[in-house]
Amino acid sequence: MTHLTLSLPEPLERLAREQAAAAGISLDEYVAAALAERVNSPGDTARYFGARAARAQPGRAREILARIGVDTPAPAIDQI
């Protein structure tokens, strides 16, 4: 992870803090996500997911889910 000092106009910083808080994330996470959206072009995203899809093993997810079983309760951390 690298550190970056960033100067923002106050109104922009205030809006970013508000939106980050509304999303339940830190300002750092919000800025990183916004920057990642801007830097990654739609073509990059399509290539990334295309490469992942090419490595997929179609029946694998069902095998994993079958091992868990339908009667297994969700861990407390996953319960609403």
Phi, psi and omega in degrees: 000138178250156180252144183222131174267128187232132176257125180233149171298143184304317180298323179292318179297319180297314179297319179296317178299317180297316181291323177296316179298318179297328179275351180075029179232167179284163177299320178301314180296320180297312181296319179297318180294318179296319179293319179298320177298319183287321184285319181279122178278160177305326178296321177297318180296316180297319178296318181299308182289330175297318178294320178296317181297324180295332180272353186294146174246102191311318182275353187297317181298319179295322178298315181296313180296324179295325179293328181290317179088151184280340182266005180279119180291151178291144175301153181306323182294337181264357181273146180268000000 
